[in-house]
Amino acid sequence: MITKQKMPLFLTLLLVMFMIALAGCSSEQTGTKSETTSTEESNKKTTKSDGTTTEYPIVIKHALGETTIEKKPERVATIQWSNHDVALSLGVVPVGFSAANYGVQDESGMLPWTADKIKDLGAETPTIFQDTDGLDFEAVADTNPDVILAAYSGITQEEYDTLSEIAPVIAYQTSPWVASWREQVTYNSMAMGMEEEGKQLIADTEKLIEEKVSKHSEIKGKKAAFVSMSADDLSKFYIYTPDDPRGAFLSELGMEYPESITSQITDPNNFYLEVSAENADMLNDADILISYGHKDTLAALQADPILGKIPAIERGSIVIIEDNTPLAAAGTPSPLSIEYSIDEYLTLLSEAVSKIK
């Protein structure tokens, strides 16, 4: 007969200690895996001061490709026109941005609303890229950006590819130089991980415009067009389309583009039409016109045998914005330039409307 023997006490204690150690090791391994997973998840989110979170990666499609933002950018660079104004409006001072090449009245390379905002934020002047003769890729790279904003720009595919070797780039949605101020805010703010703040900036700017326009009801519903006419060559002129920021802003102010113009737009990717003077009757239905120029431009237009017969020109219902001034630069608006120039612009539009009989 086989009999059972009791396990010696010291073996029993040794077995118990081994089981406890094994359990502790298993628990430690489980905890490490859990902590690693938690860390990975937290790296995909950024919690803001208002309690909201932004999840990463952020993927933004645009005309030149698709850009992925892996984590919240800390160093923001911008190129070409007005993209830096979006960042500044959101309280972010870029590490570098392109010098303004139009409308600047001093050697700063900045338009007045840009300079004012940097001062308000108590920041030092960032690096300013001199890219009139082409993008300065080396200067951009030297700022070591985490993202490059170019939602309103004219960069080529080759330039985009080169910039992308420096940092993720946000290009325009459809065509070069076609982006309303809303699009500029929407896509640049997304790239900075500030989409909700961008939405609030749009709402605040819309409220400002609404309040200002409410004081000028006389312009509502008037047919208007933004053109470029030069007294030095009256054989042709240019009409900016309603998709161009200049044209789009007129609609924002409650004005309308004449159908005689919109019906001639065959390529929605073009932001302007070149028109021969012999086809100037395209402008006959416009109540008012807006053009760049100087103090002698209106007189030259009215004296021209063809352009002088356009009703708006004949009666003087034309806003001549002095070329290369801040107001002229504000024609392609940003939230900062709108706030800075809207009172002056509305006053000039109102004066042009007052000449309609």
C-alpha positions in Angstrom: 0.0 0.0 0.0 1.2 3.4 -0.9 1.1 6.0 1.9 1.2 9.9 1.5 4.0 11.7 3.2 3.9 15.3 4.4 6.1 17.9 2.6 8.8 19.1 4.9 8.1 22.6 6.4 11.1 24.3 4.8 10.1 23.1 1.3 6.6 24.4 1.9 7.9 27.9 2.9 10.3 27.9 -0.1 7.4 27.2 -2.5 5.2 29.9 -1.0 8.0 32.5 -1.3 8.6 31.4 -5.0 4.9 31.9 -5.8 4.8 35.3 -4.2 7.9 36.5 -6.1 6.5 35.1 -9.4 3.2 37.0 -8.8 5.1 40.2 -8.0 7.2 39.9 -11.2 4.0 39.4 -13.3 2.4 42.4 -11.7 5.4 44.6 -12.4 5.5 43.5 -16.0 1.8 44.3 -16.4 2.2 47.7 -14.8 5.1 48.6 -17.1 3.1 47.7 -20.2 0.1 49.7 -18.9 2.3 52.8 -18.1 3.9 52.6 -21.6 0.5 52.5 -23.3 -0.7 55.4 -21.2 2.4 57.4 -22.2 1.9 56.7 -25.9 -1.8 57.8 -25.6 -0.9 61.0 -23.8 1.6 61.9 -26.5 -1.2 61.8 -29.0 -3.2 64.4 -27.2 -2.5 68.0 -26.0 -4.7 69.3 -23.2 -5.4 73.0 -23.4 -6.1 75.5 -20.6 -9.8 75.4 -21.3 -9.9 71.6 -20.8 -10.3 70.7 -24.4 -7.8 68.3 -26.1 -6.3 68.1 -29.6 -5.5 64.6 -30.9 -2.5 63.8 -33.0 -1.5 63.1 -35.6 -3.3 65.8 -37.5 -3.6 65.2 -41.3 -4.3 68.2 -43.5 -5.0 67.7 -47.3 -4.2 70.6 -49.6 -3.5 71.3 -53.3 0.1 70.1 -53.1 -0.3 67.0 -51.1 -1.1 65.8 -47.6 0.7 67.0 -44.5 0.9 65.2 -41.2 1.5 67.0 -37.9 2.7 64.4 -35.4 2.6 66.6 -32.3 1.8 70.2 -31.3 4.3 72.5 -33.0 6.3 74.7 -30.6 8.2 76.7 -33.3 6.0 78.1 -36.1 7.4 79.7 -39.2 5.4 81.3 -42.0 6.1 82.3 -45.6 4.8 84.7 -48.1 1.6 86.8 -47.4 -0.4 87.2 -44.2 0.0 83.7 -42.7 2.0 85.2 -39.8 -1.0 87.4 -39.0 -3.1 84.4 -38.3 -0.5 83.0 -35.9 -0.2 86.4 -34.2 -4.0 86.8 -33.9 -3.9 83.5 -32.0 -1.2 84.7 -29.7 1.6 82.8 -31.3 4.7 84.7 -32.3 6.4 83.0 -35.3 10.1 82.2 -35.1 10.3 83.7 -38.6 8.1 85.1 -41.3 8.4 86.7 -44.8 8.9 90.4 -45.1 5.9 92.3 -46.4 6.9 93.4 -49.9 4.0 95.8 -50.5 2.5 98.6 -48.4 5.3 98.9 -45.9 6.1 102.5 -45.0 9.5 101.9 -43.2 12.5 99.5 -43.1 10.9 97.0 -40.7 9.5 94.7 -43.4 6.3 94.6 -41.4 2.9 96.1 -42.1 1.6 98.3 -39.2 -0.9 95.8 -37.9 1.7 93.1 -37.7 4.2 95.4 -35.9 1.4 96.5 -33.5 0.5 93.0 -32.6 4.0 91.9 -31.9 4.4 94.9 -29.6 1.1 94.0 -27.9 2.3 90.5 -27.3 5.5 91.9 -25.7 7.7 89.9 -28.1 10.9 90.7 -29.8 10.9 91.0 -33.6 11.3 87.5 -35.1 13.6 86.6 -38.0 12.2 88.2 -41.1 12.8 86.3 -44.4 13.8 88.4 -47.4 12.2 86.3 -50.2 11.2 88.9 -52.9 13.5 87.1 -55.3 12.6 83.6 -54.2 12.2 81.7 -51.0 15.2 81.8 -48.7 15.2 78.1 -47.8 18.4 78.4 -45.7 16.9 81.3 -43.6 13.7 79.3 -43.0 15.8 76.2 -42.0 17.9 78.3 -39.6 14.8 79.1 -37.5 14.4 75.3 -36.9 10.6 75.3 -37.3 8.2 72.5 -36.3 5.7 73.6 -39.0 5.6 76.1 -41.9 2.4 77.9 -42.6 1.6 78.8 -46.2 -2.2 78.5 -46.5 -2.2 81.8 -48.5 0.8 81.6 -50.8 1.9 80.9 -54.4 4.5 78.2 -53.7 5.1 75.7 -56.4 5.3 71.9 -56.0 9.1 72.1 -56.1 9.2 74.7 -53.4 6.7 72.8 -51.3 8.9 69.6 -51.6 12.0 71.5 -50.6 10.3 73.2 -47.6 8.9 69.8 -46.5 12.5 68.6 -46.0 12.7 71.3 -43.3 9.3 70.8 -41.6 5.7 69.9 -42.4 4.2 72.5 -44.7 0.5 73.7 -45.0 -0.2 74.9 -48.5 -3.2 76.4 -50.2 -6.4 74.4 -50.7 -7.1 74.9 -54.4 -4.9 77.4 -56.3 -2.0 79.7 -55.7 -3.0 83.0 -54.1 -6.6 81.9 -53.7 -7.5 81.7 -50.0 -10.1 83.8 -48.1 -9.1 85.1 -44.7 -11.4 82.3 -43.3 -9.4 79.6 -45.1 -6.2 81.1 -43.9 -7.4 81.0 -40.3 -8.9 77.5 -40.6 -6.0 75.7 -42.1 -3.1 77.6 -40.4 -4.8 77.2 -37.0 -5.3 73.4 -37.6 -1.6 73.1 -38.4 -0.8 74.8 -35.1 -3.1 72.4 -33.1 -5.4 75.3 -32.5 -8.5 74.5 -34.5 -11.0 75.5 -31.9 -9.1 78.8 -31.3 -9.2 79.4 -35.0 -13.0 78.9 -35.1 -13.3 81.5 -32.3 -11.1 83.9 -34.2 -13.3 83.6 -37.2 -16.4 84.2 -35.1 -14.9 87.2 -33.5 -13.8 88.7 -36.8 -17.2 88.1 -38.3 -18.8 89.9 -35.4 -16.4 92.9 -35.9 -17.3 93.1 -39.6 -21.0 92.8 -38.9 -20.9 95.6 -36.3 -18.9 97.9 -38.7 -21.0 97.2 -41.7 -24.2 97.8 -39.8 -23.2 101.5 -39.7 -23.0 101.7 -43.5 -26.3 100.2 -44.7 -26.1 102.3 -47.9 -23.5 99.9 -49.4 -25.6 96.7 -48.9 -26.6 95.0 -52.1 -24.6 97.4 -54.3 -22.8 95.8 -57.2 -19.1 96.3 -57.0 -15.9 94.9 -58.4 -12.2 95.2 -57.4 -10.1 96.0 -60.4 -6.6 97.2 -61.3 -6.4 100.0 -63.7 -3.2 101.9 -64.6 -3.1 105.4 -66.0 0.2 104.4 -67.7 -1.6 101.8 -69.8 -5.3 102.1 -70.4 -5.4 99.5 -73.2 -6.2 96.8 -70.7 -7.1 96.3 -67.0 -7.6 93.5 -64.6 -10.6 92.3 -62.6 -10.1 90.3 -59.4 -12.5 87.4 -59.2 -15.0 86.9 -56.3 -12.7 84.0 -55.2 -9.7 86.3 -54.8 -9.6 87.6 -51.2 -10.1 91.2 -52.5 -13.3 90.2 -54.3 -14.5 87.9 -51.6 -14.2 90.7 -49.0 -16.5 92.9 -50.9 -19.1 90.1 -50.7 -18.4 89.9 -47.0 -19.3 93.6 -46.7 -22.7 92.9 -48.3 -21.9 93.9 -51.9 -22.3 91.8 -55.0 -20.2 91.1 -58.1 -22.1 91.9 -61.4 -23.2 88.9 -63.4 -21.6 90.5 -66.4 -18.3 89.7 -64.7 -19.0 86.4 -63.1 -20.3 85.0 -66.3 -16.9 85.5 -67.9 -15.0 83.5 -65.4 -14.2 80.2 -67.1 -11.4 79.0 -64.9 -12.2 79.0 -61.2 -8.5 78.6 -60.4 -7.7 82.0 -61.7 -7.9 84.9 -59.3 -8.1 87.6 -61.9 -9.3 88.3 -65.4 -7.2 90.3 -67.9 -9.6 92.4 -70.0 -8.9 94.5 -73.1 -10.3 98.1 -73.0 -12.6 97.3 -75.9 -14.5 94.9 -73.6 -14.9 97.5 -70.8 -18.6 97.2 -71.0 -18.2 94.2 -68.7 -18.1 96.9 -65.9 -21.2 98.8 -67.0 -23.4 97.0 -64.4 -21.1 97.9 -61.5 -22.5 100.5 -59.1 -19.0 101.2 -57.8 -15.4 100.1 -58.6 -12.3 99.8 -56.4 -8.8 100.1 -57.9 -5.3 100.7 -56.9 -3.9 104.0 -58.3 -2.8 107.5 -57.3 -4.2 111.1 -57.3 -4.3 111.4 -61.1 -5.8 107.9 -61.8 -9.5 109.0 -61.8 -8.9 111.9 -64.0 -7.0 109.7 -66.5 -9.8 107.1 -66.5 -12.5 109.7 -67.0 -10.6 111.3 -69.9 -10.2 108.0 -71.7 -12.7 107.7 -74.6 -13.5 104.1 -73.8 -13.1 103.6 -70.0 -14.5 107.1 -69.4 -17.9 105.8 -70.6 -18.2 103.2 -67.8 -21.0 104.7 -65.7 -19.2 104.2 -62.3 -16.1 105.9 -63.7 -18.0 108.7 -65.4 -19.8 109.7 -62.2 -16.8 109.1 -60.0 -18.2 106.1 -58.1 -14.7 104.6 -57.9 -12.5 104.1 -54.8 -8.9 104.8 -55.8 -6.7 103.3 -53.1 -3.3 104.8 -53.1 -0.8 102.3 -54.4 1.7 100.7 -52.0 0.0 102.0 -48.9 -1.2 100.0 -45.8 -4.8 100.3 -47.0 -3.8 98.9 -50.4 -2.0 96.0 -48.7 -5.1 95.3 -46.6 -7.0 94.6 -49.8 -6.1 90.9 -49.2 -7.4 90.8 -45.7 -6.3 89.0 -42.6 -8.0 89.3 -39.1 -5.4 91.8 -38.1 -5.6 93.9 -41.3 -9.4 93.9 -41.2 -9.5 95.3 -37.7 -6.8 97.9 -38.6 -8.4 99.2 -41.9 -12.1 98.4 -42.0 -13.3 101.9 -40.9 -11.3 103.7 -43.5 -12.3 101.2 -46.2 -16.0 101.4 -45.4 -15.8 105.2 -45.4 -14.4 105.2 -48.9 -17.0 102.7 -50.2 -19.7 104.9 -48.7 -18.4 108.0 -50.4 -18.4 106.2 -53.8 -22.0 104.9 -53.3 -23.1 108.5 -52.5 -22.3 109.6 -56.0 -24.9 107.2 -57.5 -27.9 109.2 -58.7 
